[in-house]
Amino acid sequence: MTGQDPAPDAVLIDTSKPHPARMYDWYLGGKDNYPVDEEMGRQMLALEPRVPVMARVNRAFMHRATRWLTQNGVRQFLDIGTGIPTEPNLHQIAQEIAPDARVVYCDNDPIVLAHAAALLRSTPEGVTEYLQADVRDPAAIVEGAKRVLDFGRPVALSLVALLHFVSDEDGAHELVERLLSELPSGSFLMMSHATADFTPEESAAATEKLRAAGVTLALRFRDEFARFFHGLDLVEPGVEVVHKWRPELGEPVPGQDDGVIPGYGAVGRKP
């Protein structure tokens, strides 16, 4: 964990292949990306022009889900796959409602570590911390998160636009089960995930392009996404197209009404 912004030369960034977090940053109009990320981003745009809308819709889902969770008493969040900071971040949404909220961010991209200071601007009453680790190493995540979060009290596990970069061969469902197994009753899983349900041909082409560039893209069908919530009590409206999950809790994203956004979102409570 770190609460300090490291020196630039201390951060080793692989710019030889695109990285999902930096591509996501490019889609959102950020500047923390490299030519390789922009090149792949433009290739994805040629296949699906609404990819930037999809990125903004996922951020908006995170805002709404965090808002709902905080309004319903959650005061601890473990956000894995944080990405490069954009405003507002999860802790800003949560601490606006509950200043004493505690948030642990986790990502495996060193460029996110370089921006850790932006993630750590907590309210005086609350706490934010950053952990550099990969979702494929749940033991390290749990060990680090326990230094900040009380695992004897409910925790909201946030996996927004992350698990479609983890294949079944890497045990995506098992990783979620392992993380949830560490959390007490009353904890939540908030998650969004891209799907090929609505755009099968474009999705197949995108998957192949990213695979050729060394990036895994595991687009899952609705029932495969729902499996992540096995044993949990789904919050209404259950598994829903991502921009239709409780839209009353946030502002519309420009362009989101231009057809179905190919992704699902849901929040579930651990009994």
N, C-alpha and C positions, 0 to 999 in steps of 0.2 A: 504494500500500500504506500501511497505517497500523498502528501498534502502540499507538495512543492512543485513548481513548474520547472522541469529539468532543463539543463542547458541543451541547445539544439544539437550540439555534436554528441550528446549522450544518447540520442534517440536514433536507433538504426532502423531505417525505413527501406523496405524492398520496393524499388520503383521499376523492377523488371517485368512485373505482371500486375494487372489491375487488382484492386482490393475492393470488396463490396462497400466498406465504410466510406472510402474515398469516392467511389462512383456515386454513392448516395449523396455525398456532399456536393458533387458536381450537379446532380439532378436538382438539388435544392438551391443552386446558384452560389454555392460556397467557393472558397479559394484554396481550400486545403486538399488539393488533388493534383495529380501529375498527368502529363500527356498520355500515358498509357491508360489512365482511368478515363480521361475524356474520349480517347479513341474508342474504347469499348462502350462507353456510354452512348456515343453517337451511333454505333452499330446496333445497340439495343433500341435506340429511338427509331431507327429505320424499320425495325421489326414491329415495334409497339410505341407509337408516338405519345401515348399517355403515361409513359414511365415516370416522368417528373410529377404528374398528378398523383400517381400511385405512391410515390415517396412522400408527398405532402399529406395524402390521405392516411398513411400509416402513422405519421407524426400526430395528426389530428386524433386518430384513434387512441394513441397513448395519452394524449391530453384528457380526453373524455373519460377513459377508463381510470386514470389516476384520480381525476376529479370525483368520480363515483366512489371509488374505494376510500378516498379520504373522507368524503361526506358520510360514509358508512363506517367510520371508526378506525380504519387502518392507519397506523402511524409508523410503519416500517416497510421499506421497499428495497428489493434486491433487483437491480436492473442489469441484465446481462445482454451484451451486444449493444452497448450504449451508443456507439458511433461518435462522430465528431460533433462537438457541442453546437446546438442551435437554440435560439431563444423562442419561447421559454422551454427550459429543460424540465425533466420530471420533478426534480426537487423544488423548482419554483412553483409548479402547479400545486404540489402537495403542501408546501410550507406557506403558501398564500392562504390556504384553508386552515391548516394546522401548523403553526410555527414550530412546534416541537417535533415534527416529523423527522425521521432518520432515514437516510438514503445511502446505499452502497451501489456505486456504478462499477461495471466490469466490462472490459473489452480486451481483445487480443492484438489490436493494431497499435503499434508504437506511436503513431501520429496522434491517437487519442490521448495517450499519456502526455504528449507534449502540450496538450490543452487541458490538463487535469485541473489547473488553477481555476479555469472557468466553471468547472463542474463542482468546485468545492466552496462556492460562495453561499454558504448556509446562513440561515437566520441565526441570531445569537442563541435562541432556545433549542434549535435543532442541530443536526449533524449531517454532513455529507462527506463521503470518502470515496476514493478511487482505488480499484484493484485491477492490476493487469494480469489477466488469466484467460484461458480459452474455455468455452462451454464444454469442450470435450474432456475437461479436467475438473469434474464437479467437486472432488475432494479438496482441491486447492481453493476453489471458490468458497466452499462452505467454511473452510478453516479461516480464510481471510475475512469473510463476512461476519463470522462470530466475534471478531474483535470489536465490531461496531454495533451489530444488531443483537438483540436478545431473542434467541431462538426458543425461549420459553413462552414468548408472546407471538401473536399472528404476524406473518410477513407476507407481503405481496411480491410474488416472483414475476418479473416482467421479462417477456421474451418477444419483443416486438420486431417483426420483419427479420428474424434471425434464423429460425430452424429450417427455412428453405435453403439455407447454405450448409446444412448438415444432412448427409445421406443416411439411408437406412443401414448401410454397411457400417457407418460410424455409430450406429445405435441411437438415433435421434430420440425415439420414444423412451428408450431405457435411460437416457440422460435426464429427461424431464422427470421420470419416475424417481430417479436417484435424488434429484434436487428436492422434489416434493416430499420424499420420505424423511428428509431432515427437518421439515417445517411442521409446527404443531397444528392441531385442530383449529379451524378458524382462519387459516392462511388462505391465500388466493393465488391463482395462476391467471395472469393477463397476457394474451398472446394474439399476434396476427401473423398471417402466413400467405404467401402467394400461391395461386392455384392455376392449373391448366384447364380447369373445368369449362371456361368460357371461350378460351382462345387456344385450342389444341395445336394448330399448325404453327402459329407464331411462337407459342411456348416451346415446342419441340426445337424450332430453329434457334431460339435464344439459349436453350439448354446446351445445344451442341457448340455454339459459338463460345459460351463461357467455359465449357469443359476444355475446348481447344486452348483457351488462355489460362488454364489451370485453376478455374473457379468452379466449385460444385454448385449446381442449382437443382434442388430436389423439389419440384413442384408437386404438391399432393392434392388428391381429391378431397372432397368435403368429408367423407367418412374417415379418411386417413388423418385429417386435421382434428376431427372430433375425438379420435383415439387418444390424443394428448390429454383430454379431459376425463378419461375413464376413471370412475370412482369419485369424481368431483360433482358438486351440485352447481349446475350452470346458472348463472345470473341471467335473468330475462334481458334480451330476447333469445338467449342461447347462442348457437353458432349462426352467425349472420354475415352477409357480405359486408366487408369491413367498414364502408362509409355509412352503412345503415344501422350500425350498432349504436343505439341511444344518441341519435343526432342532436337531440334537444340539449345535450350537455356541452355543445361546442358550436363554433362558427363553421358555416359551409366552406369547403375548399373549392376555389375557382376551377371549373372543368370537371368536377367529380360527377356531375349529372349527365355528362356526355357518354352514356352507355354504362354498362356494369363494370365496376372496378374488379379485376380478377384477383381477389384475395378475400380471406375470411378473418373475422375477429371474434373473440369470445373471452369471457371472464368466468372462472369457476371457483367455488369455495370448497376447501378440504373439510369434510365432516369431522 
